[in-house]
Amino acid sequence: MKRKFLSLLLLSFILVQAYAQNFISKEIRGERGISKQFISVDDDQLVNFNAAQVKSLLGLNANSDLVLKKTEQDQLGFIHYRYYQTYRSIPIENTMYIIHTKNGALKSLGGSIVTDFDQSIDQRSAQRLSASQAISMALNQVNAKQYAWQDAGLEQALRSQMKDLKASYKPEASLVWYNPGETINPRDMRLCYKIDIYAIQPLSRAYYFIDAITGKALGKKDRLQSSDVTGTAVTAYSGTQTIHSDKLGAGSFRLRDYSKGSGIITLRGNGSDYTSTSKNWTLGGIDIAALDAHFGISETYAYYYNVLGRNSYDGAGGALYSYVNAGSCDNAYWNGTYMTFLTRCDGNPGGVTGIDVAGHEVSHGVTQETSGLNYSYESGAMNESMSDIMGKNIQFWSKPTDIDWRLSNDMGWIIRNMSNPNAEGQPDTYHGTYWYTGSGDNGGVHYNSGVGNFMYYLLVNGGSGTNDNGDSYSVTGIGLDHAAKILYRTNAVYLVPTSQYADWRTACINAATDLYGAGSNELTQVQNAWHAVGIGAGGGGGCNTPTGLSASSITSTSATVSWGAATGAVKYKLQYRTGPPDPWTKVNNISTTSYNLTGLTPNTKYVFKVQSICAGGVKSAVSATKSFKTTNVGGYCAIQGSTGFEYIKRVKFGVIDNTSGNNGGYGDYTALSRTAVAGTTQQISLWAGFTSLTYSEYWEVYIDYNQDKDFDDAGERVAFGTSTGTTKKNLSFTIPLTAKNGTTRMRVVMNFNSYLNNPCGSFTDGEAEDYSVKFSGGTVNAVAESDLKQNTLNSLVVSPNPVRGSSASVVLQAAKAGSVNIKIADLSGRILRSENISSIVAGKNNYSLRNINLLPGTYMIIAQQGNAIIARTQFVVDK
């Protein structure tokens, strides 16, 4: 009995595991073939995690895999498994997935990986340039006067740093899957060579991505992550400080500290050592900047190690190299390997070496080794903000009497102001005043970082006011120590290369929950601080943003919009419009989760969004917008696609042969019509068009057979199938006997990567077109379901078939007695012959079809009793 009990227990455990894994593989899937940024696993869905089985756990494509990059255990007992993704063993750039476990059980997971690959991805790896060709093309993009591998001093310094006599900055090429843009997009992924090119005149370092088939430069990823400052000021120092240096012998010291990790090594710009005859250092002229840099990096290492438990930038005690007084002026940067601190353009000897600047640059290295935030647009602004935040944490920890939230204040040269970003031309609200929308500055990384900076300032110190969205906020500060640990944990545990500001808020919530608990004040203030800068709802009240927006019952002048109930909402605020520059129409104090819009304009696209109003007037963030299109006067639901990538190029259906081209998402071709006979099999041919690259498309054809002004009835989705590229797609379908005679509508829908399964509403990628079809030989009125069941007893048989003479025998099986009209029609629906037979009995009836004077071809014989078609069949004349 005990053995049986244990067997049942084991079986139960296996079934629970299988269910949970199936749940996870579905739950991680987000929009457009990319994973959701973060999901948590409830305690009642216990899943024991096995790192070797992560592919099956997530339900990945057979050709894809996750490669374990790093495993880390934190002080809370969590183990974090950090992966990158491959396809056919080639890395996918910008992918990162982090699985969080505790006591061997899966707790949460998230990041950015491809869950559903574009069907045409394998066609993009058919041909390849050579690696040397790709490097030449990348060098043409850079077109520098001098490169790092051409500088013997830099090459020797690298070999010393890496302890590798073969180390060089000379570029090499490796294959990756890459797509331009801020996020991963399966449809745009291309096989590329990834090439690291470091130029020193003019200064730049970036990964360049060269299409391995076409040789086109698709994008780059900057590796120099700098302060990028301009301005004038006097140099200020950190006073006399205790530092460590390396003693070589009596009266011989060099500026190296081997008491911390693998060393803090401060060098001249040419890679040579700073030296001294005494352990008490004094350096004259611009050389004094080396002491500020050395002290700043030493304090940065100590802060990360003593406060955050991190051993150097890489977590493994990696050496921290700094090159001081190299190159031009008024800048400092992390280049992916080490720090460089430049002189001041105004001649100030201290250079760009303030302690918060030193902390800022090392923190770029930390980000490189943890989240890997891309250095462009929102993720780049977050990267910069993270370095600003950590730079100030280090300054306040090292110099507690110097509490100033202006960046580089100890140099007397104000770069940014975290307590008041607007003062230095930065936004303090997401998409608010001063939000940068251009492509310069890598998409505004040094401008839009103000949002994260101000959020952090409020989280530490507290504050209240009204943001640029008109939302009031109130934050109670949680202090530097708790705030710093929350922000560091987001970088070390939750963020990934393509994370955006909204993801950072989620990461902060997760980190605060991990560190201080789900009901903690820290968590509440994290929510309040992000609400203050226009991202998400405030904390404490659980005022969540509405989701699940949809539109239904769409007519030419009205529509019902709805959304899911949001936690904490007392009422909702709805806003809708036709699009910019039209103003938003606002509807306040809605007490339900739907609203009927009236007075709309026919055949017009509208967008709407919803906001929760919670107790005390607290507002959630505004939801993402949802769109719908009103119908034309005439009753059919509207449909609207988007043709940025693909469109319906051509439709051929009988006499209809329409090369329509790009219609912006919808084409009304109901003026084009063809006739068809009920009961016949039809073929429609479809072609896709593309604005540049080609993709896999999913086709659906709908016909309103019963002419009730919709496509909702059974069987009205008449055909569907997929095509690749510009290849013609043929679809076949049979018009049912129940199709109603007269003119009706046919709708053709083409969508990228999946079937819509919906002939109405708006969709993201593809197009729809409407045509007219005129049926004959069908029902005069719609046939009731009971009649259809009765008609299953009816049948027509023509013998012989094909007919080669002037006559044929017809057997009519009738379910009931009564007069029957026998018709012969061609396949265009023209009635060629009609004859009434009054002596029809219930059962078998023989009828002779005489004087057949028809041209060779296919015809239809139809039996109509009253207003209903009771039977029909095709026959062939072959004379």
NUTINU-633095 format. One line per 4 residues: for each residue z, x, y of C-alpha. Coordinates in pm, whole numbers, plus 50000, padded with zeros to 5 digits. Layout:
// residues N
Z,X,Y ~ ...;
END
This chain:
// residues 879
50000,50000,50000 ~ 50085,50285,50239 ~ 49746,50445,50172 ~ 49571,50114,50235;
49763,50068,50561 ~ 49668,50416,50677 ~ 49304,50352,50589 ~ 49306,50031,50791;
49475,50212,51078 ~ 49211,50487,51068 ~ 48930,50230,51056 ~ 49083,50046,51350;
49105,50372,51547 ~ 48741,50456,51470 ~ 48626,50110,51580 ~ 48826,50135,51905;
48678,50479,51970 ~ 48324,50354,51902 ~ 48373,50055,52133 ~ 48519,50271,52409;
48238,50526,52385 ~ 47977,50251,52399 ~ 48155,50113,52704 ~ 48156,50454,52874;
47786,50522,52811 ~ 47704,50191,52981 ~ 47966,50213,53254 ~ 47856,50552,53389;
47504,50427,53465 ~ 47444,50371,53833 ~ 47132,50286,54032 ~ 46789,50449,54008;
46865,50638,53688 ~ 47164,50834,53825 ~ 47525,50820,53710 ~ 47795,50656,53917;
47993,50906,54123 ~ 48325,50815,53963 ~ 48469,50587,53697 ~ 48820,50570,53555;
48923,50486,53200 ~ 49198,50229,53160 ~ 49497,50319,52949 ~ 49407,50051,52692;
49068,50215,52635 ~ 49198,50531,52475 ~ 48924,50785,52406 ~ 49010,51123,52261;
48782,51373,52427 ~ 48585,51634,52234 ~ 48390,51869,52459 ~ 48134,51928,52182;
48047,51557,52169 ~ 48003,51490,52539 ~ 47630,51417,52501 ~ 47687,51130,52258;
47985,51006,52457 ~ 47768,50959,52766 ~ 47463,50836,52574 ~ 47227,51096,52719;
46853,51127,52659 ~ 46770,51311,52334 ~ 46599,51590,52534 ~ 46889,51628,52776;
47221,51804,52740 ~ 47533,51896,52934 ~ 47627,52264,52947 ~ 47993,52346,52995;
48023,52568,53301 ~ 48398,52591,53344 ~ 48724,52452,53207 ~ 49031,52442,53430;
49385,52317,53378 ~ 49585,52217,53683 ~ 49954,52198,53757 ~ 49963,51822,53683;
49861,51877,53322 ~ 49499,51761,53367 ~ 49217,51958,53207 ~ 48888,51942,53395;
48560,52011,53216 ~ 48278,52092,53459 ~ 47919,52063,53332 ~ 47564,52097,53456;
47273,51908,53301 ~ 46955,52035,53136 ~ 46631,51873,53027 ~ 46451,52050,52745;
46700,52335,52797 ~ 46600,52384,53163 ~ 46878,52327,53422 ~ 46852,52028,53657;
46937,52147,54006 ~ 47230,51980,54184 ~ 47365,51815,53870 ~ 47735,51841,53808;
47956,51623,53591 ~ 48333,51658,53568 ~ 48540,51507,53289 ~ 48913,51477,53349;
49151,51461,53053 ~ 49525,51459,53000 ~ 49698,51514,52666 ~ 49356,51518,52502;
49260,51168,52627 ~ 48983,51086,52869 ~ 49124,50970,53205 ~ 48826,50966,53438;
48482,51114,53484 ~ 48215,51140,53745 ~ 47952,51335,53930 ~ 47573,51325,53948;
47357,51349,53637 ~ 47038,51176,53525 ~ 47109,50889,53286 ~ 46752,50755,53273;
46462,50995,53310 ~ 46124,50898,53450 ~ 45884,50839,53161 ~ 45625,51078,53301;
45861,51378,53331 ~ 45708,51561,53036 ~ 45365,51548,53201 ~ 45504,51763,53481;
45566,52065,53260 ~ 45218,52103,53112 ~ 45119,52411,53317 ~ 45312,52689,53487;
45255,52958,53741 ~ 45387,53300,53653 ~ 45724,53402,53792 ~ 45564,53678,54000;
45319,53431,54156 ~ 45608,53200,54247 ~ 45804,53487,54406 ~ 45500,53581,54617;
45468,53221,54735 ~ 45839,53208,54823 ~ 45813,53533,55018 ~ 45524,53381,55213;
45761,53101,55311 ~ 46022,53345,55442 ~ 45784,53596,55603 ~ 46070,53827,55711;
46032,54169,55865 ~ 46292,54324,55635 ~ 46468,54212,55317 ~ 46806,54310,55174;
46656,54498,54878 ~ 46470,54720,55125 ~ 46800,54840,55276 ~ 46943,55124,55065;
47294,55080,55210 ~ 47312,54709,55119 ~ 47174,54779,54772 ~ 47435,55050,54708;
47715,54830,54843 ~ 47609,54550,54607 ~ 47610,54785,54306 ~ 47959,54900,54397;
48079,54545,54448 ~ 47928,54417,54122 ~ 48011,54739,53930 ~ 47653,54734,53805;
47416,55025,53872 ~ 47117,54793,53823 ~ 47234,54524,54065 ~ 46979,54442,54335;
46891,54178,54588 ~ 46529,54195,54472 ~ 46434,53833,54389 ~ 46392,53698,54039;
46261,53354,53940 ~ 46416,53108,53697 ~ 46292,52764,53595 ~ 46479,52451,53704;
46410,52081,53751 ~ 46432,52004,54123 ~ 46363,51727,54369 ~ 46382,51745,54750;
46634,51531,54935 ~ 47008,51484,54952 ~ 47048,51315,54614 ~ 46899,51350,54267;
46595,51129,54207 ~ 46444,51123,53854 ~ 46104,51010,53976 ~ 46071,51307,54215;
46197,51579,53979 ~ 45949,51862,53934 ~ 45953,52178,53727 ~ 46012,52457,53978;
46089,52823,54004 ~ 46422,52886,54178 ~ 46414,53211,54375 ~ 46698,53374,54573;
46558,53556,54878 ~ 46788,53747,55112 ~ 46632,53857,55441 ~ 46812,54067,55702;
46555,54060,55983 ~ 46565,53783,56080 ~ 46880,53694,55888 ~ 46852,53431,55617;
46941,53376,55254 ~ 46835,53076,55051 ~ 46718,52955,54714 ~ 46351,52856,54741;
46201,52603,54500 ~ 45833,52654,54414 ~ 45650,52389,54209 ~ 45568,52562,53879;
45240,52370,53848 ~ 45100,52349,54202 ~ 45272,52644,54373 ~ 45383,52418,54657;
45717,52500,54823 ~ 45923,52184,54765 ~ 46244,52283,54938 ~ 46520,52536,54983;
46896,52557,54960 ~ 47063,52775,55222 ~ 47321,53023,55101 ~ 47434,53159,55438;
47717,52927,55537 ~ 47819,53030,55883 ~ 48022,52948,56190 ~ 47695,52934,56379;
47868,52950,56718 ~ 47755,53007,57073 ~ 47962,53047,57386 ~ 48168,53295,57587;
48536,53386,57579 ~ 48776,53680,57568 ~ 48895,53823,57239 ~ 49244,53742,57119;
49422,53904,56821 ~ 49695,53813,56584 ~ 49928,54081,56716 ~ 50084,54355,56504;
50081,54249,56141 ~ 50173,54396,55805 ~ 49865,54481,55599 ~ 49791,54670,55279;
49540,54954,55259 ~ 49429,55195,54988 ~ 49576,55547,54991 ~ 49331,55813,54871;
49556,56111,54931 ~ 49777,56267,55190 ~ 49668,56145,55533 ~ 49372,55951,55391;
49358,55568,55380 ~ 49077,55315,55352 ~ 49075,54944,55444 ~ 49108,54808,55093;
49394,54598,54953 ~ 49418,54604,54574 ~ 49746,54413,54563 ~ 49561,54082,54570;
49332,53983,54284 ~ 49049,54231,54237 ~ 49085,54344,54592 ~ 49027,54265,54957;
48768,54518,55065 ~ 48671,54545,55429 ~ 48365,54760,55502 ~ 48142,54858,55788;
47813,54678,55825 ~ 47634,54961,55645 ~ 47871,54940,55345 ~ 48083,55246,55426;
48465,55239,55444 ~ 48685,55216,55748 ~ 48931,55506,55724 ~ 49259,55612,55880;
49491,55913,55866 ~ 49795,55683,55864 ~ 49908,55369,55686 ~ 49975,55231,56036;
49619,55146,56143 ~ 49473,55161,56490 ~ 49099,55137,56542 ~ 48922,55165,56876;
48630,54983,57029 ~ 48458,54722,56820 ~ 48609,54872,56503 ~ 48930,54681,56582;
48754,54370,56452 ~ 48785,54512,56100 ~ 49164,54482,56122 ~ 49144,54117,56226;
48901,54048,55943 ~ 49115,54234,55690 ~ 49431,54053,55798 ~ 49258,53713,55804;
49111,53751,55455 ~ 49446,53879,55321 ~ 49627,53574,55459 ~ 49356,53344,55323;
49398,53489,54974 ~ 49777,53455,55002 ~ 49754,53092,55115 ~ 49524,52986,54833;
49736,53175,54579 ~ 50086,53081,54697 ~ 50028,52728,54827 ~ 49737,52594,54622;
49768,52806,54308 ~ 49414,52946,54331 ~ 49343,53311,54256 ~ 49073,53412,54506;
48756,53222,54592 ~ 48640,53194,54230 ~ 48980,53111,54080 ~ 48960,53428,53869;
49077,53693,54116 ~ 48730,53784,54238 ~ 48710,54064,54493 ~ 48674,53953,54854;
48427,54178,55033 ~ 48381,54168,55410 ~ 48119,54354,55616 ~ 48221,54388,55980;
48002,54455,56285 ~ 47676,54411,56094 ~ 47355,54267,56234 ~ 47338,54063,56554;
47624,53891,56736 ~ 47828,53573,56779 ~ 47835,53467,56416 ~ 48023,53496,56089;
47904,53376,55751 ~ 47952,53358,55377 ~ 47626,53463,55211 ~ 47697,53349,54857;
47854,53683,54762 ~ 48065,53811,55054 ~ 48164,53760,55419 ~ 47995,53910,55721;
48168,53920,56060 ~ 47951,54005,56361 ~ 48028,54135,56707 ~ 48055,53925,57021;
47745,53910,57234 ~ 47957,53953,57546 ~ 48093,54288,57420 ~ 48444,54170,57336;
48565,54423,57077 ~ 48746,54177,56847 ~ 48422,54020,56725 ~ 48405,53684,56545;
48717,53745,56338 ~ 48975,53476,56428 ~ 49206,53389,56140 ~ 49070,53035,56108;
48719,53182,56099 ~ 48823,53413,55814 ~ 48975,53119,55626 ~ 48665,52913,55699;
48427,53168,55545 ~ 48632,53234,55231 ~ 48656,52856,55186 ~ 48276,52839,55171;
48310,53066,54871 ~ 48570,52833,54718 ~ 48334,52538,54769 ~ 48052,52736,54611;
48262,52789,54297 ~ 48401,52433,54276 ~ 48213,52131,54409 ~ 47906,52331,54512;
47844,52094,54805 ~ 47485,52137,54922 ~ 47458,52293,55266 ~ 47251,52020,55430;
47292,51672,55581 ~ 47607,51480,55478 ~ 47708,51706,55190 ~ 47656,52005,55423;
47868,51843,55695 ~ 48141,51792,55434 ~ 48102,52156,55328 ~ 48154,52266,55690;
48442,52025,55742 ~ 48616,52147,55428 ~ 48597,52504,55561 ~ 48723,52398,55903;
49013,52213,55741 ~ 49112,52502,55518 ~ 49069,52750,55804 ~ 49322,52558,56010;
49557,52518,55712 ~ 49558,52896,55674 ~ 49612,52957,56047 ~ 49905,52714,56068;
50062,52857,55750 ~ 50024,53218,55863 ~ 50101,53163,56234 ~ 50325,52854,56256;
50371,52900,56632 ~ 49995,52873,56691 ~ 49931,52503,56621 ~ 49600,52437,56794;
49335,52210,56638 ~ 49049,52376,56824 ~ 48843,52605,56600 ~ 48866,52977,56688;
49129,52909,56953 ~ 49295,53248,56888 ~ 48969,53410,57002 ~ 48976,53201,57318;
48634,53070,57217 ~ 48636,52700,57132 ~ 48375,52605,56873 ~ 48494,52261,56754;
48791,52038,56823 ~ 48936,51863,56518 ~ 49178,51652,56722 ~ 48902,51530,56956;
48555,51599,56812 ~ 48383,51420,57100 ~ 48508,51689,57337 ~ 48269,51936,57172;
47982,51691,57117 ~ 48076,51592,56762 ~ 48121,51240,56620 ~ 48467,51114,56530;
48325,50803,56359 ~ 48075,50786,56077 ~ 47732,50715,56239 ~ 47914,50678,56571;
47873,50852,56908 ~ 47723,51202,56874 ~ 47623,51145,56509 ~ 47331,51383,56455;
47020,51237,56288 ~ 46773,51523,56327 ~ 46665,51789,56080 ~ 46788,52087,56281;
47112,52266,56193 ~ 47038,52183,55826 ~ 47063,51815,55911 ~ 47359,51846,56148;
47613,52027,55929 ~ 47798,52171,56231 ~ 47785,51838,56419 ~ 47863,51567,56164;
48151,51771,56021 ~ 48351,51618,56306 ~ 48404,51300,56101 ~ 48586,51482,55820;
48773,51699,56070 ~ 48910,51404,56265 ~ 49003,51221,55946 ~ 49209,51523,55840;
49374,51562,56179 ~ 49488,51198,56162 ~ 49604,51236,55802 ~ 49828,51529,55901;
49954,51407,56239 ~ 49888,51033,56249 ~ 49741,50838,56537 ~ 49612,50498,56643;
49323,50363,56842 ~ 48987,50193,56815 ~ 48687,50368,56663 ~ 48320,50349,56763;
48272,50044,56537 ~ 48529,49851,56738 ~ 48779,49862,56450 ~ 49142,49931,56532;
49331,50181,56320 ~ 49678,50316,56275 ~ 49762,50621,56065 ~ 50107,50762,55990;
50079,51136,55936 ~ 50183,51277,55597 ~ 50219,51639,55714 ~ 50020,51954,55654;
50143,52038,55304 ~ 50062,51705,55137 ~ 49737,51657,55327 ~ 49617,52008,55238;
49686,51962,54868 ~ 49497,51631,54865 ~ 49192,51778,55039 ~ 49189,52090,54824;
49204,51878,54507 ~ 48898,51682,54615 ~ 48701,52007,54633 ~ 48843,52159,54316;
48831,51849,54096 ~ 48619,51556,54217 ~ 48333,51641,54451 ~ 47987,51749,54329;
47684,51903,54510 ~ 47531,51573,54624 ~ 47854,51394,54724 ~ 47843,51198,55050;
48118,51095,55292 ~ 48192,50772,55102 ~ 48237,50981,54787 ~ 48481,51207,54972;
48694,50906,55054 ~ 48699,50807,54686 ~ 48784,51166,54591 ~ 49075,51166,54839;
49206,50840,54692 ~ 49185,50987,54342 ~ 49355,51309,54449 ~ 49635,51128,54633;
49691,50905,54331 ~ 49707,51206,54100 ~ 49949,51395,54320 ~ 50174,51126,54467;
50114,50803,54273 ~ 49916,50481,54303 ~ 50177,50314,54525 ~ 50249,50615,54743;
50251,50633,55119 ~ 50014,50929,55090 ~ 49752,50709,54927 ~ 49793,50440,55192;
49752,50690,55474 ~ 49445,50845,55310 ~ 49285,50500,55320 ~ 49400,50450,55679;
49261,50787,55790 ~ 48920,50721,55639 ~ 48918,50371,55787 ~ 48986,50530,56126;
48659,50725,56103 ~ 48461,50422,55988 ~ 48457,50468,55611 ~ 48631,50209,55395;
48922,49977,55444 ~ 49268,50067,55562 ~ 49546,50109,55308 ~ 49852,49909,55224;
49681,49570,55233 ~ 49419,49639,54968 ~ 49143,49505,55194 ~ 48835,49580,54987;
48471,49572,55089 ~ 48266,49283,54944 ~ 48015,49378,54673 ~ 47761,49197,54456;
47560,49051,54743 ~ 47276,48817,54642 ~ 47051,48544,54779 ~ 46949,48222,54603;
46799,47877,54668 ~ 46551,48040,54903 ~ 46314,47805,55083 ~ 46087,47846,55381;
46373,47779,55626 ~ 46697,47830,55435 ~ 46877,48043,55179 ~ 47221,48064,55022;
47376,48409,55044 ~ 47676,48498,54830 ~ 47901,48787,54735 ~ 48186,48869,54499;
48545,48794,54599 ~ 48705,49104,54754 ~ 49068,49197,54690 ~ 49287,49117,54989;
49025,48913,55175 ~ 49148,48604,55357 ~ 48814,48529,55519 ~ 48474,48693,55550;
48243,48786,55835 ~ 47869,48750,55769 ~ 47593,48916,55973 ~ 47219,48863,55924;
46893,48938,56102 ~ 46522,48991,56043 ~ 46557,49362,56116 ~ 46581,49598,56412;
46552,49565,56703 ~ 46659,49203,56653 ~ 47035,49162,56706 ~ 47269,49057,56428;
47361,48690,56407 ~ 47732,48671,56322 ~ 47918,48403,56129 ~ 48297,48442,56141;
48586,48297,55942 ~ 48398,48206,55623 ~ 48659,48099,55368 ~ 48434,48100,55059;
48215,48365,54896 ~ 47885,48201,54991 ~ 47714,48059,55297 ~ 47401,47849,55346;
47173,47990,55614 ~ 46946,47737,55785 ~ 46686,47741,56060 ~ 46515,48049,55918;
46154,48142,55981 ~ 45908,48088,55691 ~ 45763,48390,55510 ~ 46008,48631,55678;
46225,48909,55540 ~ 46596,48893,55631 ~ 46882,49135,55571 ~ 47251,49048,55561;
47588,49220,55520 ~ 47946,49102,55475 ~ 48290,49226,55577 ~ 48634,49122,55448;
48895,49004,55697 ~ 49242,49050,55547 ~ 49597,48962,55644 ~ 49693,49066,55995;
49330,49089,56099 ~ 49270,49408,55901 ~ 48898,49457,55834 ~ 48729,49624,55541;
48426,49846,55574 ~ 48103,49652,55613 ~ 47911,49612,55287 ~ 47571,49761,55219;
47287,49533,55329 ~ 47094,49303,55098 ~ 46753,49154,55176 ~ 46561,48840,55087;
46239,48676,55205 ~ 46189,48312,55293 ~ 45905,48129,55123 ~ 45578,48017,55269;
45558,47651,55353 ~ 45457,47516,55014 ~ 45757,47587,54804 ~ 45722,47904,54597;
46001,48158,54620 ~ 45928,48471,54820 ~ 45907,48816,54670 ~ 45896,49148,54853;
45859,49501,54721 ~ 45837,49840,54889 ~ 45533,50065,54863 ~ 45658,50405,54970;
45551,50546,54635 ~ 45331,50293,54450 ~ 45143,49965,54495 ~ 44914,49726,54307;
44567,49874,54348 ~ 44349,49628,54156 ~ 44375,49303,53958 ~ 44091,49175,53736;
44126,48830,53581 ~ 43797,48665,53489 ~ 43595,48609,53805 ~ 43884,48749,54010;
43831,49121,54063 ~ 44042,49221,54360 ~ 44087,49581,54476 ~ 44368,49500,54714;
44520,49838,54800 ~ 44859,49878,54963 ~ 44989,49552,55114 ~ 45335,49677,55207;
45510,49510,54914 ~ 45340,49169,54888 ~ 44984,49037,54891 ~ 44890,48669,54919;
44556,48622,54740 ~ 44594,48255,54653 ~ 44253,48198,54814 ~ 44112,48373,54507;
44096,48139,54209 ~ 43957,48116,53858 ~ 43944,47834,53606 ~ 44079,47859,53254;
44108,47623,52960 ~ 44441,47543,52803 ~ 44471,47682,52453 ~ 44250,47985,52518;
44354,48349,52504 ~ 44308,48538,52829 ~ 44311,48902,52934 ~ 44419,49041,53268;
44355,49403,53369 ~ 44585,49582,53613 ~ 44572,49914,53797 ~ 44849,50092,53992;
44789,50293,54307 ~ 45010,50572,54444 ~ 45076,50727,54781 ~ 45101,51078,54632;
45246,51154,54288 ~ 45197,50915,53995 ~ 45467,50737,53794 ~ 45529,50494,53508;
45508,50130,53615 ~ 45634,49805,53458 ~ 45410,49497,53490 ~ 45495,49127,53462;
45265,48825,53499 ~ 45404,48480,53576 ~ 45215,48146,53583 ~ 45355,47812,53696;
45214,47613,53403 ~ 45382,47282,53489 ~ 45315,47314,53866 ~ 45678,47256,53966;
45667,47531,54231 ~ 45865,47789,54037 ~ 45829,48037,53750 ~ 46159,47950,53586;
46042,47742,53290 ~ 46023,47875,52937 ~ 45701,48064,52872 ~ 45605,48109,53238;
45660,48485,53215 ~ 45332,48504,53030 ~ 45276,48880,52981 ~ 45440,49215,53041;
45379,49583,52966 ~ 45389,49938,53104 ~ 45131,50179,53239 ~ 45134,50547,53326;
44960,50679,53635 ~ 44634,50517,53740 ~ 44531,50419,53385 ~ 44422,50055,53347;
44669,49824,53175 ~ 44531,49528,52977 ~ 44764,49237,52903 ~ 44677,48930,52693;
44831,48584,52679 ~ 44744,48236,52551 ~ 44751,47940,52785 ~ 44966,47672,52617;
44839,47324,52539 ~ 45109,47190,52769 ~ 44963,47358,53079 ~ 44906,47094,53343;
44551,47040,53465 ~ 44480,47142,53822 ~ 44541,47441,54048 ~ 44860,47644,54016;
44992,47990,54105 ~ 44987,48319,53915 ~ 45219,48601,54027 ~ 45167,48966,53931;
45470,49196,53972 ~ 45471,49576,53937 ~ 45798,49772,53951 ~ 45885,50136,53896;
46081,50240,53587 ~ 46202,49898,53465 ~ 46115,49530,53435 ~ 46246,49315,53718;
46277,49004,53497 ~ 46277,48810,53823 ~ 45974,48670,54006 ~ 46167,48621,54331;
46358,48821,54592 ~ 46327,49180,54708 ~ 46304,49500,54508 ~ 46291,49868,54590;
45984,50028,54435 ~ 45661,49839,54374 ~ 45461,49536,54482 ~ 45378,49174,54398;
45060,48967,54444 ~ 44988,48594,54413 ~ 44665,48434,54287 ~ 44546,48082,54202;
44447,47952,53858 ~ 44286,47613,53788 ~ 44350,47469,53443 ~ 44139,47220,53255;
44175,47081,52908 ~ 44550,47061,52950 ~ 44786,46776,53012 ~ 44732,46530,53290;
45106,46513,53336 ~ 45372,46743,53210 ~ 45447,46664,52845 ~ 45805,46581,52762;
45988,46786,52505 ~ 46001,46487,52267 ~ 45623,46454,52287 ~ 45583,46823,52209;
45789,46781,51893 ~ 45581,46478,51793 ~ 45256,46664,51858 ~ 45342,46927,51601;
45204,46675,51346 ~ 44862,46675,51513 ~ 44579,46916,51433 ~ 44199,46962,51460;
43978,47154,51216 ~ 43602,47218,51261 ~ 43394,47300,50955 ~ 43189,47509,50917;
43312,47749,51185 ~ 43097,47921,51312 ~ 42856,47626,51345 ~ 42502,47734,51263;
42331,47393,51243 ~ 42310,47081,51459 ~ 42617,46911,51313 ~ 42971,46983,51190;
43260,46802,51029 ~ 43583,46748,51220 ~ 43916,46663,51057 ~ 44175,46517,51294;
44533,46489,51172 ~ 44705,46234,51400 ~ 45074,46156,51417 ~ 45012,45798,51525;
44727,45546,51535 ~ 44540,45469,51852 ~ 44227,45539,52047 ~ 44144,45911,52089;
43903,46077,52328 ~ 43719,46376,52176 ~ 43598,46633,52433 ~ 43398,46953,52408;
43442,47211,52687 ~ 43327,47565,52755 ~ 43583,47834,52823 ~ 43550,47791,53199;
43693,47442,53155 ~ 43371,47241,53213 ~ 43363,46922,53000 ~ 43025,46920,52822;
43071,46612,52602 ~ 43317,46324,52575 ~ 43339,46041,52319 ~ 43601,45771,52251;
43702,45688,51894 ~ 43903,45370,51862 ~ 43956,45361,51486 ~ 44206,45649,51457;
44479,45596,51199 ~ 44808,45775,51157 ~ 44724,46058,50919 ~ 44393,46220,50827;
44073,46116,51007 ~ 43720,46242,50935 ~ 43470,46259,51218 ~ 43112,46389,51223;
43008,46596,51522 ~ 42630,46545,51553 ~ 42348,46661,51777 ~ 42514,46987,51865;
42282,47124,52131 ~ 42486,47415,52262 ~ 42397,47772,52341 ~ 42555,48039,52120;
42914,48105,52226 ~ 43276,47992,52198 ~ 43379,47637,52281 ~ 43686,47418,52275;
43721,47079,52103 ~ 44005,46866,52242 ~ 44167,46544,52119 ~ 44339,46341,52392;
44545,46029,52317 ~ 44646,45842,52627 ~ 44746,46102,52886 ~ 44846,46365,52632;
44646,46636,52462 ~ 44746,46595,52096 ~ 44536,46876,51948 ~ 44271,47132,52025;
44096,47424,51865 ~ 43814,47668,51930 ~ 43487,47681,51746 ~ 43190,47914,51764;
42824,47820,51785 ~ 42606,48086,51621 ~ 42241,47983,51592;
END
